[in-house]
Amino acid sequence: MCSAGDWADVYKGRLQLVPRSSRGHDGVTRGQGHVVAVKVLKRGSSERVRCDLMNAASVMAQFDDTANLLYLEGVVTHSQPIMIVTEFMHNSSLDQFLQASVNMQHCINR
């Protein structure tokens, strides 16, 4: 687990997107894939929290991968728990990055 929140946990995973023709006779997909973050809605979350998560995914889906925003890979809604899959931020989360930048600027200005 990368982080835990009040309504969701975030895990680091590997997403494999390969064409059907790349599947073996056993149905298993082949390929290395790429690193992603998987935000998993916690059990017992309210309907409002579920809607907030879906709204966040909806906003992210409006942007393509050329924007300077976190890229949405996909959303799992047909099974439980609900999950949002995004690109993985290798240099920590945005809030941690910004806080480190503020602390660095504070040290430089002294």
TORGU-172270 format. One line per 3 residues: number of its first residue (from 1); for each residue z, x, y of N, C-alpha, C. Coordinates in steps of 0.001 Angstrom, whole numbers. Atoms other than C-alpha are relative to their C-alpha. Example, Ala and Ser with C-alpha at 12.3 -4.5 7.8 and 13.67 -1.06 7.14 Angstrom:
! residues 2
1	0 890 -1190 7800 12300 -4500 0 900 1200  -60 -820 -1190 7140 13670 -1060 730 -770 1090;
END
This chain:
! residues 110
1	0 850 -1176 0 0 0 0 891 1234  79 -752 -1253 -948 1314 3431 1004 -503 1023  -957 575 -937 1169 -1077 5462 395 -1398 -446;
4	-500 1335 316 3217 -4242 5191 293 -719 1307  -257 811 -1179 3322 -7002 7758 772 -1241 -368  -740 1236 242 5057 -10325 8137 -784 -966 -870;
7	797 990 725 2152 -12298 6685 -1062 597 -910  1009 -625 870 -104 -9755 4951 360 1460 -261  -126 -1408 345 -62 -6393 3188 -1402 598 18;
10	1298 -668 -39 -2857 -3839 3575 -9 1111 -1035  173 -980 1061 -4091 -1746 670 -1275 798 232  1205 -835 -15 -6570 1107 440 -705 -196 -1332;
13	743 240 1221 -9330 426 -2063 -1384 628 57  1368 -504 69 -12858 1327 -3110 -910 -1172 -319  952 1099 157 -15712 -1166 -2728 -1298 544 -564;
16	1259 -411 618 -18728 -826 -4985 -1025 -1098 204  1095 926 -226 -21867 -2550 -3785 -1248 605 -628  1187 -503 695 -24689 -1978 -6223 -854 -1186 -425;
19	867 1097 423 -27739 -4082 -7114 243 -380 -1455  -189 479 1372 -27636 -6164 -10280 -695 886 -1011  742 -845 936 -30201 -3847 -11857 763 1270 -366;
22	-799 -1195 289 -27589 -1060 -11753 1137 -282 -963  -1088 345 913 -25219 -2939 -14046 -365 413 -1416  207 -401 1385 -24816 -1620 -17552 -59 -1205 -913;
25	74 1082 977 -25210 -3657 -20698 1333 -722 -155  -1320 619 111 -21481 -4315 -20607 361 -805 1255  -241 766 -1220 -21796 -5931 -17130 786 747 1056;
28	-785 -784 -948 -19816 -3165 -15405 -940 670 988  837 -633 -1007 -21274 -1980 -12116 267 1493 36  -107 -1453 -83 -21935 1715 -11699 -170 423 1455;
31	123 -500 -1359 -21565 3683 -8473 1349 443 525  -1239 -540 -547 -19014 5515 -6370 669 -950 980  -569 900 -986 -18568 2929 -3628 530 752 1208;
34	-593 -615 -1182 -16771 3574 -363 1390 -571 247  -1393 352 -234 -13200 3384 881 84 -1165 983  -202 1178 -835 -12078 73 2367 1496 -296 129;
37	-1352 546 -137 -8914 -1603 3599 -50 -1454 -452  -56 1373 499 -7924 -4853 1872 1284 -639 511  -1153 729 -541 -5635 -7192 3818 216 -1218 -882;
40	-311 1053 966 -3933 -9551 1364 1071 -922 581  -939 991 -507 -2271 -12744 2569 1165 -148 -976  -1182 108 860 1288 -12973 1254 168 -1412 -545;
43	-301 1305 606 2307 -15761 -1114 985 -759 868  -911 834 -769 4034 -18647 566 -296 -31 1487  360 31 -1421 2280 -18087 3896 -376 -1422 396;
46	275 1351 -483 1930 -21200 5998 -1496 -222 199  1404 349 -262 -1336 -23029 6594 -447 585 1342  324 -568 -1322 -1211 -21831 10215 -335 1487 -125;
49	258 -1428 212 -1020 -18178 9099 -1334 186 -706  1278 -60 712 -3901 -18785 6688 -1158 -227 967  1043 279 -996 -5968 -20279 9530 -171 1160 975;
52	72 -1157 -900 -5101 -17350 11820 -768 1146 -643  701 -1056 723 -6313 -14918 9166 -1497 -305 -85  1400 397 91 -9544 -16858 8693 -687 69 1369;
55	557 -115 -1347 -10073 -17032 12471 -270 1449 366  201 -1429 -257 -9632 -13259 12728 -1245 503 -729  1187 -397 768 -12234 -12786 9983 -1261 -567 638;
58	1149 630 -649 -14566 -15207 11763 -431 767 1246  313 -790 -1200 -14363 -13213 14999 -628 1327 -398  533 -1293 447 -14945 -9932 13160 -1418 -142 -545;
61	1317 215 604 -17977 -11417 11390 -1101 -132 1048  987 158 -1058 -19711 -11941 14739 -589 1329 465  448 -1316 -446 -20149 -8194 15236 -656 737 -1160;
64	628 -791 1057 -22453 -5874 13328 634 1384 -49  -633 -1306 189 -21655 -2349 12177 -400 1016 1061  318 -917 -1086 -23145 -816 15333 1009 -100 1136;
67	-1030 166 -1018 -20299 -2128 17471 1134 994 -259  -1134 -920 138 -17298 101 18104 1248 -765 -408  -1092 813 514 -15105 -2280 16150 106 204 -1501;
70	-207 -69 1434 -13691 -2436 12677 -1008 -898 -700  1058 739 675 -16486 -3524 10332 560 -873 -1118  -418 940 1032 -15878 -6608 8193 -957 98 -1176;
73	809 -81 1217 -17133 -6052 4633 -124 -1365 -666  37 1301 634 -16200 -9495 3333 1358 -672 -2  -1221 800 62 -13616 -12227 2833 35 -705 -1350;
76	-183 704 1270 -12241 -13618 -436 799 -1267 295  -672 1268 -288 -11414 -17321 -76 22 -946 -1192  101 926 1127 -12281 -18907 -3438 1047 240 -1084;
79	-1088 -255 937 -9296 -17421 -5251 1230 397 806  -1254 -372 -658 -5692 -16618 -4445 404 1393 -432  -230 211 -1425 -4531 -14614 -2604 -1277 197 813;
82	1117 -200 -915 -6923 -14740 343 35 1453 464  98 -1414 -384 -8180 -11263 1271 -1110 216 1015  1033 -470 -924 -10105 -9639 4105 -250 1455 -342;
85	377 -1376 334 -12009 -6451 3245 -739 584 1202  603 -658 -1165 -12833 -4102 6146 -210 1477 -292  106 -1449 118 -13875 -530 6640 1404 600 124;
88	-1312 -654 -25 -10955 1885 6210 66 951 1186  -187 -912 -1130 -9630 3675 9297 714 1241 -521  -551 -1231 571 -9108 7230 8060 1050 653 892;
91	-943 -621 -932 -7141 8218 11167 1119 -948 392  -1096 969 -176 -4452 5517 10806 -503 -1267 679  358 1264 -634 -4402 2103 12422 -227 211 1494;
94	301 -99 -1426 -5603 1462 15960 1278 85 831  -1232 -36 -790 -2090 772 17272 704 1345 -121  -600 -1327 164 -803 4056 15795 -791 1049 772;
97	855 -927 -737 -3779 5942 17268 250 -99 1500  -221 190 -1430 -3256 4422 20715 1387 483 418  -1352 -458 -328 494 5095 20643 51 1518 21;
100	46 -1463 20 -157 8740 19688 -707 527 1240  732 -407 -1201 -2645 8989 22575 870 -123 1237  -915 198 -1129 -84 7583 25014 1059 1095 1;
103	-1018 -1048 93 2551 10034 23752 -586 1358 378  648 -1262 -326 82 12938 24023 -231 91 1505  242 22 -1437 -867 11938 27596 1309 198 751;
106	-1312 -134 -623 2842 11665 28482 438 1464 -27  -366 -1402 113 3420 15241 27238 -839 869 929  895 -781 -846 407 16576 29152 364 -163 1460;
109	-310 279 -1408 1488 14942 32431 1347 553 433  -1327 -521 -373 4971 16476 32327 -69 1316 684;
END
